[in-house]
Amino acid sequence: MDRDPAGPFLDVARDAVAAAAERPILEAFLDFYRETVVRKITGLADHDARRRLVGSSTTLAGLVKHLRVIEMNWFMRILAQTPEGDLPVEVCWQDYADSSFMLAPADTIASLIAAYQHQCELSRQIARRHQLSATVPHPQLGTVSLRWIYVHMIDETARHTGHADILREQIDGQTGP
């Protein structure tokens, strides 16, 4: 089958899940954005991935680190109800939206990608143990379902993929998926 000129997003929809059940559709869209974020940082020098090119503290490397924390929050902390002390990294959950972008001197593109991909795999494993309609307590929202978590994670990851696209274009002119 020929690839659609509209790009890989439609390839995912057509090839993987265009007529699938709800869960494979949600999983495929989230995985598409997860993979796109990794592609956006791959091939850069570490110093370029750390460059601040916008008024905020957002960097390509910081986006990958932030998305790892977001994965950890929604799948481990919320869905699996993992106690904070048992999470793989210590995070101040009161300001994680800002602090999770901050890079440590030892953070490299390779280490950030590996940690993010590992966290995504843990998220997949946790999600497989639950039905889409399964609900869990949430400190601010009352309860959330796995379905809601998937939709939120697609939104969150897609939004940051757009940020990554703009940052990558500013760094070396690379555009596209």
Secondary structure as UniProt FT lines:
FT   TURN            5..6
FT   HELIX           8..11
FT   HELIX           12..17
FT   TURN            18..19
FT   HELIX           22..41
FT   TURN            42..43
FT   HELIX           46..49
FT   HELIX           60..71
FT   HELIX           72..79
FT   HELIX           84..86
FT   TURN            93..94
FT   HELIX           96..99
FT   TURN            100..101
FT   TURN            105..106
FT   HELIX           109..128
FT   TURN            132..133
FT   STRAND          135..138
FT   TURN            139..141
FT   STRAND          142..145
FT   HELIX           146..172
//
